[in-house]
Amino acid sequence: MRFGSYAAACALGILLCATASAQTTAPAAPAGTGAALATGLTEKGTAEASLVKALRDGDKLTITVRFRPVVKDSPSFESIYGGGDAKEIYLVSANKKYLILKDADEKWLAPHTLNLDKGLGSWSAVFPAPPAGQKATLHMPGVEPLGPFIVP
């Protein structure tokens, strides 16, 4: 009888340790789940913008946004912005504005235009990185502000 109680206590202890370990080491959003850091609708309400990646590389932060249709009959073509005025696209973090960076040829490190095909599209740009751990929000023409999200 004493052995049975001991075995049950050991089994319960192992189960509790395994459960506690799983709870403390599990990531908040497992990789590959497609969980967005922030979402918003396009100006016309036909597509959802999802900020899917914020990747720090030293003093640079690459932001990736994906678009998907939210209405049954999305337009075959929708222009979100054009003309290449990247000054209208920026991050705000701790009351500071971060504009898209330029390359050595003074070209913006972002697409010149953003057009959706049946509500689908992808966009990426490189910004100066705000301090890690701060909240940031992405502002771009034709899309609700995306954020806040935590800067990696």
C-alpha positions in Angstrom: 0.0 0.0 0.0 2.8 2.3 0.8 4.5 1.7 -2.6 1.2 2.6 -4.4 1.0 6.0 -2.6 4.7 6.7 -3.3 4.2 5.8 -7.0 1.1 8.0 -7.3 2.9 10.9 -5.6 5.9 10.5 -8.0 3.6 10.4 -11.0 1.8 13.5 -9.9 5.1 15.3 -9.2 6.4 14.5 -12.7 3.1 15.6 -14.3 3.1 18.9 -12.4 6.8 19.5 -13.3 6.1 18.8 -17.0 3.1 21.1 -17.0 4.9 23.9 -15.3 7.9 23.5 -17.6 5.6 23.7 -20.7 3.9 26.8 -19.4 7.1 28.7 -18.8 8.9 27.8 -22.0 6.1 28.0 -24.5 6.3 31.0 -26.8 3.4 33.5 -26.8 2.9 33.1 -30.6 4.4 29.9 -31.9 6.4 30.2 -35.1 4.5 29.5 -38.3 1.0 30.4 -36.9 0.9 33.5 -39.0 -0.1 35.7 -36.0 0.1 39.3 -37.0 1.8 42.0 -34.9 -0.9 44.5 -35.9 -3.9 44.7 -38.3 -6.0 47.3 -40.0 -8.3 47.9 -42.9 -7.5 49.7 -46.2 -9.2 53.0 -46.7 -11.9 51.4 -48.9 -12.4 48.6 -46.4 -11.9 45.9 -49.1 -8.7 44.4 -47.7 -7.0 43.8 -44.3 -3.4 44.8 -43.8 -1.4 42.6 -41.4 2.0 43.7 -40.1 3.5 40.2 -40.1 7.2 40.9 -39.5 9.4 43.4 -37.7 13.0 42.3 -38.1 15.9 44.2 -36.5 19.3 44.1 -38.1 21.5 46.4 -36.0 20.2 49.9 -36.3 17.7 49.0 -39.1 14.2 47.6 -38.8 12.5 45.9 -41.7 8.7 45.9 -41.6 6.6 43.5 -43.8 2.9 44.0 -44.3 0.6 41.5 -46.1 -2.8 42.2 -47.5 -5.8 39.9 -47.9 -9.3 40.5 -49.1 -12.1 40.9 -46.6 -15.0 41.3 -49.0 -16.4 38.6 -51.3 -16.0 40.6 -54.5 -12.7 42.4 -54.0 -11.8 44.8 -56.8 -9.4 43.3 -59.4 -7.2 46.3 -58.9 -6.9 48.7 -56.0 -4.2 51.4 -55.6 -3.3 52.0 -52.0 -0.6 54.6 -52.7 1.5 55.8 -55.6 3.9 58.4 -56.7 6.7 57.2 -54.5 6.3 59.9 -51.8 7.7 57.7 -49.0 7.6 60.7 -46.6 4.0 59.8 -46.0 5.0 56.4 -44.6 6.6 56.3 -41.2 6.8 54.7 -37.8 6.0 56.5 -34.6 7.6 55.4 -31.4 7.9 57.3 -28.1 6.6 60.5 -29.9 9.4 60.3 -32.5 8.8 59.9 -36.2 11.0 57.4 -38.2 11.0 57.8 -42.0 11.9 55.1 -44.5 15.6 54.9 -45.1 17.3 55.7 -48.5 20.0 53.8 -50.2 23.4 55.1 -51.6 21.5 56.4 -54.7 19.0 58.3 -52.6 16.2 55.9 -53.4 13.7 54.9 -50.7 14.1 51.4 -49.3 10.4 50.6 -50.1 8.3 50.1 -53.2 7.4 53.2 -55.3 3.7 52.2 -55.3 1.4 49.8 -53.5 -1.3 48.1 -55.6 -3.5 45.2 -54.6 -4.7 42.5 -57.0 -8.1 41.2 -55.8 -7.2 42.3 -52.3 -3.9 40.6 -52.2 -0.5 42.2 -51.9 2.7 42.4 -49.9 4.8 45.4 -48.9 8.1 45.8 -47.1 10.3 48.8 -46.1 13.4 49.5 -44.0 13.4 52.1 -41.2 15.8 53.3 -38.6 15.2 51.0 -35.6 13.6 52.6 -32.6 14.9 51.3 -29.2 14.1 47.7 -28.6 11.1 47.1 -26.3 9.3 50.3 -27.2 5.9 50.4 -28.8 5.6 51.6 -32.4 2.9 52.2 -34.9 3.2 52.1 -38.7 1.5 54.9 -40.7 1.0 54.7 -44.4 -1.5 56.3 -46.8 -4.7 54.4 -47.6 -4.4 52.1 -44.5 -5.4 52.4 -40.9 -2.5 52.8 -38.5 -0.9 49.4 -37.8 0.0 49.1 -34.1 1.1 49.5 -31.6 3.5 46.6 -31.7 6.7 46.0 -29.7 10.0 46.8 -31.4 12.3 43.8 -31.4 
